[in-house]
Amino acid sequence: MNITEYNPNNEPEPSFITEFKVKQIRNELLKFVDRVNPIWYSTLTDAQISELKTYRQSLLDITLQTGYPTDIYWPEKPNWL
């Protein structure tokens, strides 16, 4: 069972658990982005590189959002990724 799905009594979670879950999801998305092969990276257009950098930075900045950790905006992954 994934920890992000565990809530046996359907009760509101303490904020530290919510924060942990959000960071766990964010970190998994960052791992996916960071796995971009450097050789493949060199074949990206300047626009794609910029889009990838913006997406990655948006993931890092999730903790800076006003509604964090309960009301956050997840950035859209580039379609080509």
Phi, psi and omega in degrees: 000136178280136182299334180288348180255354187274115174199079190298329183256006181056034181262154175302140182271149171299149185299329181292331177286316177301315179298318179299315182296316180298315179295325179296315178295313179302317182294325176294319178294321177295321177300319180298314180295318184287349177277358179301121183296130181304327178292317178293322180304323181291345179267356181285150175285166177300323179295319179293320178297316179298317179297319179295317179296318179296316179298313181297316180295323177297323176295317179296328184274002181305322182292348180267354182292147183302318184272003182300137005260001187266334182229091185237158175256122176270124179294151178280134176289138176305139183301326184279349184278000000 
